[in-house]
Amino acid sequence: MTERIMSHPILGDLPHKEKVSFTFDDQLYEAYKGESLAAALLAQGVRTLRVHEETGHPRGIYCNIGHCFECRVNINGLDGERACITPVAEGMVVKSGKVLPTTVRDWRKHHGK
């Protein structure tokens, strides 16, 4: 695991925690059990959690408290899960969000909405 503060000058050493494995876009990662998925990916250098559904622009962690929905990913088959408030667990399968095959505007136009 990379980019982690293991010893802080004021807070001291990070307590030992159990490590778990999970996948993100078919790549295997390690994390500390119970930490947020967003924190685990950030520690591994992953900055893009999904792309904008219409434009394809990269999206990642923004508010990190569950309000903005920028960190939405697919977790174990469930779309729209927020990585910043979801604890990582052993065997979790995570997929990033991709560009939609049809833009929302085009879909609405075609479906009269």
LOSEPA-918158 format. One record per residue: residue number from 0; residue in one letter; x, y, z of N, C-alpha, C in turn. Coordinates in pm, 1 decimal, decimal comma. Layout:
BEGIN
ATOM  nr rest     n_px     n_py     n_pz    ca_px    ca_py    ca_pz     c_px     c_py     c_pz
ATOM NUM    A        X        Y        Z        X        Y        Z        X        Y        Z
...
! end
This chain:
BEGIN
ATOM  nr rest     n_px     n_py     n_pz    ca_px    ca_py    ca_pz     c_px     c_py     c_pz
ATOM   0    M     84,6   -118,3      0,0      0,0      0,0      0,0     88,2    123,4      0,0
ATOM   1    T     43,7    226,6    -65,4    124,8    346,2    -80,5     55,1    468,6    -23,7
ATOM   2    E    129,0    576,8    -16,9     78,1    708,7     21,2     -5,5    708,5    148,0
ATOM   3    R     43,6    644,1    251,1    -26,8    641,5    378,9     60,9    700,4    487,4
ATOM   4    I     -0,3    774,2    575,3     70,2    825,0    692,6     59,7    716,2    799,4
ATOM   5    M    170,1    652,9    829,7    169,5    543,4    926,3    208,9    591,3   1066,4
ATOM   6    S    280,1    703,9   1070,3    321,2    759,8   1198,1    306,7    911,1   1189,8
ATOM   7    H    227,9    967,5   1280,5    200,7   1110,9   1281,6    273,3   1173,6   1400,3
ATOM   8    P    335,4   1291,6   1383,4    412,6   1351,3   1492,9    328,5   1385,6   1616,7
ATOM   9    I    201,0   1408,6   1602,7    115,9   1441,9   1717,4     24,4   1325,5   1754,5
ATOM  10    L    -37,0   1262,3   1655,1   -132,5   1155,4   1680,8    -67,1   1020,8   1708,0
ATOM  11    G     60,6   1008,0   1673,8    132,0    883,4   1699,2    119,3    784,6   1584,6
ATOM  12    D    145,1    658,0   1615,4    141,1    553,1   1514,1     -2,1    511,5   1483,3
ATOM  13    L    -25,0    476,6   1357,5   -154,3    424,7   1315,8   -171,8    287,1   1378,9
ATOM  14    P   -284,9    263,3   1445,5   -303,9    131,5   1506,7   -307,7     22,4   1400,0
ATOM  15    H   -259,6    -94,6   1434,7   -258,1   -207,0   1341,5   -401,5   -246,7   1308,7
ATOM  16    K   -429,8   -261,4   1180,4   -562,1   -304,9   1136,0   -545,1   -420,5   1038,4
ATOM  17    E   -648,0   -501,9   1031,6   -648,6   -614,8    939,5   -654,1   -564,9    795,1
ATOM  18    K   -577,8   -630,0    708,3   -579,9   -595,2    566,2   -681,6   -682,2    493,6
ATOM  19    V   -746,2   -622,5    393,9   -841,7   -694,8    310,6   -806,6   -670,1    164,3
ATOM  20    S   -853,5   -757,2     77,5   -831,2   -742,8    -66,3   -963,3   -713,7   -134,4
ATOM  21    F   -957,0   -631,0   -238,9  -1074,3   -599,7   -319,1  -1027,3   -569,4   -460,6
ATOM  22    T  -1120,4   -567,0   -554,7  -1083,0   -531,9   -691,8  -1152,2   -403,5   -733,3
ATOM  23    F  -1082,1   -325,6   -814,8  -1136,1   -205,2   -876,7  -1102,0   -214,9  -1024,0
ATOM  24    D  -1204,1   -221,1  -1106,9  -1186,4   -239,2  -1250,9  -1091,2   -354,9  -1281,8
ATOM  25    D  -1116,8   -466,0  -1214,9  -1045,8   -593,0  -1235,2   -900,3   -592,1  -1190,5
ATOM  26    Q   -859,1   -489,9  -1116,2   -723,6   -487,3  -1061,1   -733,0   -510,2   -910,4
ATOM  27    L   -646,6   -595,9   -857,9   -648,2   -630,4   -716,0   -577,6   -523,9   -632,7
ATOM  28    Y   -640,8   -484,6   -521,6   -584,6   -386,3   -428,7   -596,1   -439,0   -287,2
ATOM  29    E   -515,3   -381,0   -197,3   -523,4   -409,2    -54,6   -566,2   -283,3     16,9
ATOM  30    A   -637,6   -300,8    126,7   -682,1   -187,3    207,7   -687,7   -231,3    352,8
ATOM  31    Y   -715,3   -136,6    440,4   -738,2   -169,8    580,2   -887,4   -189,7    600,9
ATOM  32    K   -922,7   -298,3    664,7  -1062,6   -331,6    689,0  -1132,3   -214,0    757,2
ATOM  33    G  -1247,3   -175,7    702,0  -1328,1    -70,1    761,8  -1300,7     69,7    711,7
ATOM  34    E  -1189,1     92,1    642,3  -1166,3    227,1    589,8  -1256,8    249,2    469,0
ATOM  35    S  -1278,4    373,2    432,9  -1366,2    398,2    319,0  -1299,4    351,1    189,7
ATOM  36    L  -1383,3    310,1     97,5  -1333,7    267,8    -33,4  -1256,7    380,9   -100,0
ATOM  37    A  -1307,0    502,7    -87,7  -1239,2    618,5   -147,2  -1098,8    635,6    -88,8
ATOM  38    A  -1085,9    623,7     42,7   -954,5    637,9    107,1   -859,6    527,0     62,0
ATOM  39    A   -912,0    406,0     50,2   -829,4    292,5      7,4   -777,8    314,2   -134,7
ATOM  40    L   -863,6    359,9   -223,8   -821,5    384,0   -362,4   -725,9    502,5   -371,1
ATOM  41    L   -754,3    607,1   -296,3   -666,3    724,1   -294,6   -525,7    685,2   -247,3
ATOM  42    A   -518,4    599,7   -145,1   -389,0    554,5    -93,6   -311,3    473,9   -196,9
ATOM  43    Q   -381,8    414,0   -291,7   -317,9    336,1   -397,4   -286,7    420,7   -520,9
ATOM  44    G   -316,6    549,9   -514,0   -287,9    638,6   -626,6   -400,9    649,9   -727,3
ATOM  45    V   -516,3    589,7   -699,1   -631,1    598,3   -789,9   -703,2    729,3   -764,5
ATOM  46    R   -708,9    813,1   -866,7   -773,4    944,1   -853,0   -907,1    951,1   -926,2
ATOM  47    T   -923,0    874,7  -1031,9  -1046,4    875,8  -1109,9  -1130,4    755,8  -1070,0
ATOM  48    L  -1249,1    782,9  -1015,0  -1338,3    676,1   -971,9  -1445,4    646,5  -1075,3
ATOM  49    R  -1472,8    741,2  -1161,4  -1570,8    724,7  -1267,2  -1546,8    834,8  -1368,8
ATOM  50    V  -1621,2    830,7  -1477,6  -1619,3    941,2  -1573,1  -1761,4    996,2  -1584,1
ATOM  51    H  -1770,2   1122,9  -1621,5  -1901,3   1185,4  -1637,8  -1980,0   1106,2  -1740,9
ATOM  52    E  -2106,1   1081,3  -1710,4  -2189,6    994,0  -1792,6  -2203,6   1041,7  -1936,4
ATOM  53    E  -2202,1   1172,7  -1958,7  -2221,0   1225,5  -2093,4  -2090,9   1271,0  -2158,0
ATOM  54    T  -2006,5   1342,1  -2082,3  -1886,6   1400,8  -2142,4  -1764,9   1310,3  -2138,1
ATOM  55    G  -1762,9   1215,5  -2045,4  -1646,0   1129,8  -2030,8  -1533,3   1192,0  -1950,1
ATOM  56    H  -1555,8   1312,0  -1894,3  -1452,3   1375,1  -1812,5  -1433,0   1298,5  -1682,1
ATOM  57    P  -1309,0   1287,8  -1634,0  -1282,6   1212,0  -1511,5  -1346,0   1277,0  -1388,3
ATOM  58    R  -1395,9   1192,1  -1298,6  -1454,9   1235,7  -1172,4  -1388,9   1155,7  -1061,3
ATOM  59    G  -1379,8   1216,4   -945,0  -1316,6   1147,9   -832,8  -1376,5   1192,4   -702,0
ATOM  60    I  -1293,8   1198,3   -600,6  -1338,3   1239,1   -468,0  -1348,6   1391,2   -467,0
ATOM  61    Y  -1462,4   1442,4   -421,8  -1480,7   1587,4   -414,2  -1507,7   1628,0   -269,5
ATOM  62    C  -1624,4   1596,3   -217,2  -1656,9   1640,4    -80,9  -1606,5   1541,6     24,7
ATOM  63    N  -1603,5   1414,6     -8,5  -1558,3   1306,2     79,6  -1644,4   1290,3    206,1
ATOM  64    I  -1769,1   1338,9    200,8  -1860,6   1319,6    313,8  -1998,7   1274,6    269,0
ATOM  65    G  -2012,2   1230,5    144,4  -2136,6   1172,7     98,1  -2240,2   1267,7     42,3
ATOM  66    H  -2205,6   1394,1     22,7  -2304,1   1491,1    -25,2  -2306,4   1510,2   -176,3
ATOM  67    C  -2192,2   1501,9   -241,9  -2184,6   1547,2   -381,5  -2208,4   1437,7   -485,8
ATOM  68    F  -2193,7   1313,3   -452,4  -2216,2   1200,2   -543,2  -2114,2   1192,4   -657,7
ATOM  69    E  -2001,2   1259,7   -648,6  -1899,2   1251,0   -753,1  -1826,1   1117,1   -750,4
ATOM  70    C  -1825,8   1049,2   -638,7  -1748,4    925,6   -623,7  -1832,9    800,7   -644,6
ATOM  71    R  -1943,4    812,5   -718,3  -2031,8    697,9   -741,4  -1961,8    588,7   -821,7
ATOM  72    V  -1972,4    466,0   -771,5  -1915,6    348,9   -838,4  -2015,4    234,1   -828,5
ATOM  73    N  -1986,5    125,4   -896,9  -2065,9      4,2   -888,0  -1994,1    -87,8   -789,1
ATOM  74    I  -2063,9   -123,9   -681,7  -2005,9   -211,6   -580,1  -2088,1   -340,1   -573,9
ATOM  75    N  -2022,3   -450,1   -603,2  -2087,6   -581,7   -601,2  -2218,5   -581,1   -679,5
ATOM  76    G  -2218,7   -512,2   -794,4  -2335,3   -510,7   -882,0  -2434,9   -399,9   -856,3
ATOM  77    L  -2413,2   -318,1   -754,1  -2504,1   -208,4   -722,4  -2448,0    -76,5   -775,5
ATOM  78    D  -2519,5    -13,7   -869,1  -2475,4    113,5   -925,6  -2503,4    228,9   -829,8
ATOM  79    G  -2424,5    334,0   -844,4  -2448,8    458,1   -771,6  -2406,2    457,9   -626,5
ATOM  80    E  -2323,5    363,7   -585,5  -2275,2    359,3   -447,5  -2164,9    463,4   -428,7
ATOM  81    R  -2167,4    534,1   -318,0  -2067,2    637,7   -291,9  -1944,5    577,5   -222,7
ATOM  82    A  -1831,0    588,7   -289,0  -1706,5    530,3   -238,3  -1660,3    596,4   -109,2
ATOM  83    C  -1695,8    723,1    -89,6  -1645,7    795,3     27,7  -1712,3    752,1    158,0
ATOM  84    I  -1829,8    692,1    149,7  -1898,6    651,7    273,6  -1919,8    500,3    282,1
ATOM  85    T  -1859,0    426,1    190,9  -1872,7    280,8    191,0  -1746,4    216,8    246,6
ATOM  86    P  -1756,7    144,0    358,6  -1638,5     76,0    412,2  -1594,5    -36,4    318,1
ATOM  87    V  -1464,2    -45,5    296,2  -1411,6   -151,8    211,3  -1421,4   -284,0    286,8
ATOM  88    A  -1447,8   -391,3    212,0  -1461,7   -523,4    273,7  -1390,8   -627,5    187,6
ATOM  89    E  -1354,3   -736,0    249,5  -1285,2   -845,9    180,7  -1368,3   -893,6     61,5
ATOM  90    G  -1302,5   -903,5    -54,4  -1365,1   -957,2   -173,6  -1456,7   -862,3   -248,4
ATOM  91    M  -1465,9   -737,8   -204,4  -1552,8   -640,3   -270,0  -1510,6   -624,5   -415,9
ATOM  92    V  -1609,3   -621,2   -506,2  -1583,6   -603,1   -648,6  -1638,2   -465,8   -688,1
ATOM  93    V  -1548,7   -377,8   -730,1  -1584,6   -239,3   -759,7  -1554,1   -210,2   -905,9
ATOM  94    K  -1648,5   -144,1   -971,3  -1631,6   -102,1  -1111,0  -1654,4     48,4  -1119,1
ATOM  95    S  -1573,4    114,6  -1199,3  -1591,3    258,3  -1218,1  -1708,4    284,2  -1311,7
ATOM  96    G  -1762,0    405,8  -1304,2  -1871,8    444,7  -1391,9  -1819,5    482,0  -1529,5
ATOM  97    K  -1893,8    449,0  -1630,4  -1852,7    473,0  -1769,4  -1948,4    570,9  -1837,5
ATOM  98    V  -1912,9    611,0  -1958,3  -1997,4    698,1  -2038,4  -2120,8    619,5  -2082,1
ATOM  99    L  -2235,9    683,3  -2071,8  -2359,8    619,4  -2115,0  -2361,2    604,0  -2266,4
ATOM 100    P  -2424,7    498,4  -2318,2  -2428,7    479,5  -2463,3  -2509,7    588,9  -2533,6
ATOM 101    T  -2605,1    649,1  -2464,3  -2685,6    757,8  -2517,8  -2688,2    869,2  -2414,0
ATOM 102    T  -2672,3    992,9  -2457,5  -2675,6   1102,4  -2361,0  -2815,2   1114,7  -2301,9
ATOM 103    V  -2823,0   1170,9  -2184,0  -2951,8   1189,4  -2117,7  -3042,4   1277,3  -2203,0
ATOM 104    R  -2987,7   1383,5  -2261,0  -3067,9   1471,6  -2346,5  -3125,6   1396,3  -2465,9
ATOM 105    D  -3044,3   1314,3  -2531,2  -3092,2   1236,7  -2645,8  -3197,5   1135,3  -2603,1
ATOM 106    W  -3179,2   1072,5  -2487,8  -3275,5    975,7  -2438,2  -3409,5   1044,2  -2412,7
ATOM 107    R  -3404,5   1160,6  -2347,5  -3529,5   1234,4  -2318,0  -3599,6   1275,8  -2447,4
ATOM 108    K  -3522,5   1322,4  -2545,0  -3580,6   1364,4  -2672,0  -3649,2   1246,3  -2741,7
ATOM 109    H  -3584,1   1133,4  -2740,2  -3636,3   1013,2  -2805,1  -3759,7    958,0  -2732,8
ATOM 110    H  -3761,9    972,5  -2600,2  -3871,1    917,8  -2520,0  -3976,9   1023,0  -2483,2
ATOM 111    G  -3966,3   1142,6  -2540,0  -4067,4   1245,7  -2518,0  -4077,5   1295,7  -2376,2
ATOM 112    K  -3967,6   1304,0  -2305,8  -3970,5   1351,1  -2166,6  -3895,8   1479,9  -2152,0
! end
